[in-house]
Amino acid sequence: SLAGALGAPLLLTPGDALPATTLGSMQNMSRNKAVKYVVIVGGVTAVSKAIADQLTATGYIVSRMDGATRYATADAVAAATKLNNAGAIGTMGGYRTAFLASGTNFADALSASGYSYKNKLPVFLTDGTTLSTGTAAAMTAAGVQQVIVLGGVNAVSDAVLTAAGLVTGVLTTQRIGGADRYETATLLATAIGVDTAAFKQASVLVNGTDCPDALVASQYAASKG
């Protein structure tokens, strides 16, 4: 959602060193820009300080979006999405909407990546059994009116769904979940197509047993509907 709000490409790096090919691509994309920015997502254990220092030395203005946990990082990303999208997150079905997915597995969250990028819909995370007070507060601060829980009850419990409905400002909740990650992704794609007809035009197919390709495909999916 933040990449979409910034209109920014989303790139990957190993945690300890930035690949030369990635840096080269970044430099090519920003070659004619007088001011160049990079937003690092995750703490220094995810993306090292050495990478941030290297980017600064290369001429980028570097900021870091992180929290003490992956859940807090997702909360911070949601806040930045709102800030960089004219003060409001995007809508789905007429409501300012956020997705809520398991933070202990990647598949359900990534199935929302293309639409999240396109419509600036934050993806919040849960451990599956509780909705943290920090995330509940972040939902309220982001102005979330609708929470769409991704995945079945084994991924995100009914108790979490109920808790999401009690968050201040939330007007409606729903679950989109199938028998497995593949069916969940299919059901979500169908719901997106109902909400936004343009998203029926094409699909992107990626490996459901690993996360990087689906993550970086978000920007391509958004651009192609």
Secondary structure, DSSP 8 states (H G I E B T S, - for coil): -HHHHHT-------SS---HHHHHHHHHHTTT-SS-EEEEES-TTTS-HHHHHHHHHHT-EEEEE--SSHHHHHHHHHHHHHHTTTT---EETTEEEEEEEESS-SHHHHHTHHHHHHHT--EEEE-SS---HHHHHHHHHHT--EEEEES-TTTS-HHHHHHHHTSTT--EEEEE--SSHHHHHHHHHHHHHHH-GGGGS------TT-SHHHHHHHHHHHHH-
